């Protein structure tokens, strides 16, 4: 199901949504958590991003797994590159987990921290958790993208 879109491997197409939406969610969630004046402007967009980013990460992960299986069936993966592709696959899994955690925390922020609220203790605590999840999401999306790009552009 996640192998091809119009005859083109789906992973190179779908991965771009995760590369855009996950960092955008991370930055917007941190802004919403710590800058009360942006809350009225970001609330609904942030709620949509909190759903879209994890879905994009999931689609990238599922299409990547299908793409790797397809290349393996076709015998197009050299044994020397299997560890690097396995690392990319593992990082993709961690990106999905981090994006899911960030999405859940962001939805909690949107529901529990209203636009007119100042810097309350619950808002700051939730903001701190969101900051950690945002940092993890950014780290994993960059590392996953880098290992994938190395595999493609360096012939690995």
DAJO-V726894 format. One record per run of one state. SS is the DSSP state (H for helix, E for strand, - for the rest). FROM is the first residue (numbers start at 1). TO is the last residue. Records with the same first field share a line. If there is no record, write none. Layout:
SS->FROM-TO ; FROM-TO
//
This chain:
-->1-3 ; 6-7 ; 35-35 ; 74-78 ; 113-120 ; 154-156
E->4-5 ; 8-9
H->10-34 ; 36-73 ; 79-112 ; 121-153
//
